[in-house]
Structure formats: structure tokens, C-alpha cells
Amino acid sequence: MVPQYESFLDATPEKGVIIVEYWWQPPNRLNGGARRSAPGMSVGAKTSMIFFKRVLASEKCWCGSGKAFGKCHRRADDWTYVSLDPDRATYSPVVLIERVFPQVNYVHARRQFAADRRLLCIDYASVRAEWALPAHPPIVNDIGQLVIGALEITARGLRIETNSERRLEHITGSASQLLGDLGKSETRRAEPQKTFAVPGRR
């Protein structure tokens, strides 16, 4: 299921939904790839994109309920922002969300993530490294490759950032498969279109 490009000119809340997605772009001149390169690793950039997806009132709702959109999540008062679920069959409401595991060992996690060729590198500095987890099967187009969230590792531990509850659980499970027991965690949520203030980062 790939978001279809639709015109925003006649878009209204009762006609569809706004899809918010993350994309990984391979290193190039515009995103500073030449300056961010790492030995044996392609270090790209993460960007966000929005699409309007038209949904007819008679079509099945994006939430997977099986009901018609017009009798389920169709809204006439405000937009519904959604993101594609990891199973690529349904969508979830967008909420910026992060989960921090402070007990994860930086050196071990950095080594494991760097060795996993499924992950797409965003940063690979000595004190901070970040990877994006791509959708599976891969979705690639002119924008880049669709990703469902990011994993950041620093001396403070592992931080997972994404934009829906289902994506968070999927990424947490993937991280556990790579690293084993992640220990205790703290989860924080924010409203759509807002961001988190991450301690120690400008």
C-alpha cells in the first residue's frame, strides 16, 4: 500500500485524510551526504512528507474496522492525520512518540546497529548514532525510502522515535531482537506537528 499523490486544491476533511510519513534519502549534495559519510556506511538524511489521500464515504475506513469511511472515522470538523501501519494494511492516527531505554549499552548497540544492513544510517558520530527502520517490503520512490521511525543511541541510552503507537511497538520489538533485553523504559507523547526537547541536544 503506497500513498497516492492527490491534489490539495479541493481537499476537505470529509473527502479524505492527511498522511504523514518519514523518508530516508541517500547521501547527496543537497543533504550534506559528502560531509556526513562514514567508512563503509551510507549516511543519508531523514525527511517528513505529507500527502492527501482521498477516501470515498463508501470505501472501507483507514482504521481497519471494516466499516465504511462515511460511518466510521470521516470527520467534517477537522483533519485526521494518519500514518501507515507496519503491516501496510491499515493506518493509525499520528502522534509523535518516543521511548527511551537508559540502560542500553552505547558501544554494544552502536556495533549491532551498524552491522545490520536493513537499517538506514542517519548519523554516525563518535558520541551519537542514528538509524531509520525501513518499511518492509521496501517502498522506494523519487522522495527516497519509506521508514517507520528512528533509533538513536548515545551514552544516555537508546531512544526510539516514531509517529504512532503501532509503529512504536514494532520498532521496540525489532530493537529487542537485535539487542536482547532493553531494560526499563520511559515513553513520552506529544501532539501532532510538535516536537520533543531532547536533553543535551541543540
VENSULJO-V400331 format. One record per residue. RES is the residue in three letters. D_FIRST is the distance of its C-alpha to the first C-alpha in whole Angstrom. Layout:
BEGIN
{{RES/D_FIRST} {RES/D_FIRST}}
END
This chain:
BEGIN
{{MET/0} {VAL/4} {PRO/7} {GLN/9} {TYR/13} {GLU/15} {SER/19} {PHE/20} {LEU/24} {ASP/23} {ALA/21} {THR/22} {PRO/21} {GLU/21} {LYS/19} {GLY/16} {VAL/15} {ILE/15} {ILE/12} {VAL/14} {GLU/13} {TYR/15} {TRP/15} {TRP/18} {GLN/20} {PRO/22} {PRO/26} {ASN/27} {ARG/30} {LEU/29} {ASN/27} {GLY/31} {GLY/29} {ALA/33} {ARG/34} {ARG/32} {SER/32} {ALA/33} {PRO/35} {GLY/32} {MET/29} {SER/27} {VAL/27} {GLY/24} {ALA/23} {LYS/21} {THR/20} {SER/18} {MET/16} {ILE/16} {PHE/14} {PHE/14} {LYS/12} {ARG/14} {VAL/14} {LEU/17} {ALA/19} {SER/19} {GLU/15} {LYS/14} {CYS/14} {TRP/12} {CYS/14} {GLY/13} {SER/17} {GLY/17} {LYS/19} {ALA/19} {PHE/17} {GLY/21} {LYS/23} {CYS/21} {HIS/19} {ARG/20} {ARG/23} {ALA/25} {ASP/27} {ASP/25} {TRP/21} {THR/19} {TYR/17} {VAL/14} {SER/12} {LEU/8} {ASP/10} {PRO/11} {ASP/9} {ARG/6} {ALA/7} {THR/9} {TYR/10} {SER/14} {PRO/17} {VAL/17} {VAL/21} {LEU/22} {ILE/23} {GLU/25} {ARG/27} {VAL/30} {PHE/32} {PRO/35} {GLN/37} {VAL/34} {ASN/36} {TYR/35} {VAL/37} {HIS/35} {ALA/32} {ARG/32} {ARG/33} {GLN/30} {PHE/27} {ALA/29} {ALA/29} {ASP/25} {ARG/24} {ARG/20} {LEU/21} {LEU/21} {CYS/24} {ILE/25} {ASP/29} {TYR/31} {ALA/35} {SER/37} {VAL/37} {ARG/33} {ALA/30} {GLU/27} {TRP/23} {ALA/20} {LEU/17} {PRO/14} {ALA/11} {HIS/11} {PRO/10} {PRO/11} {ILE/9} {VAL/12} {ASN/13} {ASP/16} {ILE/16} {GLY/16} {GLN/14} {LEU/12} {VAL/14} {ILE/14} {GLY/18} {ALA/21} {LEU/24} {GLU/27} {ILE/31} {THR/34} {ALA/37} {ARG/37} {GLY/34} {LEU/30} {ARG/28} {ILE/24} {GLU/22} {THR/19} {ASN/18} {SER/17} {GLU/19} {ARG/17} {ARG/16} {LEU/20} {GLU/20} {HIS/18} {ILE/19} {THR/23} {GLY/22} {SER/21} {ALA/24} {SER/27} {GLN/26} {LEU/27} {LEU/30} {GLY/31} {ASP/32} {LEU/31} {GLY/34} {LYS/34} {SER/32} {GLU/32} {THR/29} {ARG/29} {ARG/27} {ALA/27} {GLU/26} {PRO/23} {GLN/24} {LYS/27} {THR/27} {PHE/29} {ALA/33} {VAL/33} {PRO/37} {GLY/38} {ARG/36} {ARG/36}}
END
